[in-house]
Amino acid sequence: MKAKGVLPKDAYCSTGELYVQEVDWRNGGTTSVQNTGLWSEFDARPMTQTEKRFLQAALAMKGYYSGLADGIWGNGSQHALERYTAAEFEGEKPYNAHAAYLATEVIGTWLDEGWEYQHIEYLNFSMMLPVDSLRLEDEDGTFQEWHHSTKDLQLMFNDLDTVGMVRVHQGLVEAPGLTAEPYALRRDNTWVSSGQLSTGTLYVRSDLIGGTWSTVYVSAGRSLQGEVGLIASSIRPGRPASIFPEEDGVLLSFVAELVAMLEGETAPSNQTPDTGVARSGTPPGSDNQDVGGSTGTAFFVTDEGVAITNAHVVDGCTALKLGGEPAETIVVSSAFDLAAIRLQEPQQTVPLKFSGQDAGLNADITIAGYPLHGLLGGLNVSRGSVSSLKGIQGDEKSIQISAPVQPGNSGGPAIDKQGGVVGVVVSKLDTVALADATGDIAQNINFAIRGSLAKVFLASNGIIYSETEGSDLVSPEKAADLLQASTRLVECSR
């Protein structure tokens, strides 16, 4: 029998910068030119095996990759990144910016939830696990059962003989209530079985190591397929592999460039030209601007008084109020028109949670804000849908929404049917400018910054947010209650 060990703990966080050669993976050729940055077409060959392993694991957690995170970047890995880009950004091909965005989003999640590559010593195999959130529930001989402290995720480890291993896998593929044909892989040294229930996912893998079968059994709720994908893709016999990208590597150089853009240090190289029709920077007259002041909207993202709004709402403010209380600006990203503000006197607040994924085309949304403050009274809540997954001239930072937006709505939340934030309202189309340019009057064309981009902005500045769990729908009345509890008027004095 193998000697039993413990789950060790480790941590990682770093960024770096480096320029590399561009490689055309499709044509198999190499060009000796300097990488032009975020908006070059993505190419994995200049990356190390660790960086490619990380991207594979990240894509597995997002639900786009079902292979092993082995750092071998083939067609399966490339197609997974293309599917991610198409689904998340409506893009035809991935750019370095998309890989950097994926990396930033997943690194933040891994660090927040304590995901680390762990070596299960007594079984002599390794996998990614949310170590900070796991607790040992049961132990008997070689059997261990671990539960996640806040999520519907359970893991069981065991060292089995062949008869016991076969029994476990047969039990899964014959489990009552499976909603589809189970997956089964049978090799001399590896058995894998997985299946879907109406309540979630079951996954078992066994590896023949040292004459017995090292086995992990994963059971997870419906909303945790990404977690199961990450665990499954990372399982390997023996010691852990390096999976966090190198500090001075190619991938983190793109992450550093993206973070710099989020912090307003540089402008994106493909920034949408200013047409005068609409923009998400500082649109003149976009919020109720009186002489010496203006108003906008913000919503709480922590329970300690931290809120998010648009950068143009707080631009140039000499004094700031949030819900009538003195507030201060924490950080601003002018490139993406986002700002984090907080109450000067800490108090318990009710935050909104973010959706775990971007809203799809035609998805129902609800927005809230304080439009035309002084003319209209109190919080205004309205409903609409996602009209386009891009903004003006294909801007990937924003989505187009049909919910009515008026001056003063800027910085307000847009939530989905589960009550999760999918956008930060930023602007409406300048119909007067458009009419002057085209002779036509457009109606109800409004924009919101992607919720996923807002999460990256918060994470890159060390602000911890929460995400919705499960797929339960909230009624329109409940959505209004959530928005009313968390959304506040922003008053700016200049």
Buried (B, 14 or more C-beta within 10 A) or exposed (E): EBEBEEBEEEEEEBBBBBEBBBBEBEEEEBEEEEBEBBEBBBBBBBBBEBBBBBBBBBBBBBBBBBBBBBBBBEEBBBEBBBBBBBBBBBBEEBBBBBBBBBBBBBBBBBBBBBBBBBBBBBBBBBBBBBBBBBEEEEEEEBEBBBBBEEBBBBBBBBBBEEEBBBEBBEEBBEEEEBEEEBBBEEEEEBBBBBBBBEEBBBBBBBBBBEEBBBBBBBBBBBBBBBBBBBBBBBBBBEEBBBBBBBEEBBBBBBBBBBBBBBBBEBEBEBEBEEEEBBBBBBBEEBBBBEEEBBBBBBBBBBEBBBBBBBBBBBBEBEEBBBBEEEBEBBBBBBBBBBBBBBBEEEEEBEBBBBBBBBBEEEBBBBBBBBBBBEEEEEBBBBBBBBBBBBBBEEBBBBBBBBBBBBBBBBBBBBBBBBBBBBBBBBBBBBBEEBEEEEEEEBEBBBBBBBBBBBBBBBBBBEBEBBBBBEEEEBEEEEBBBBBEEBBBBBBBEE
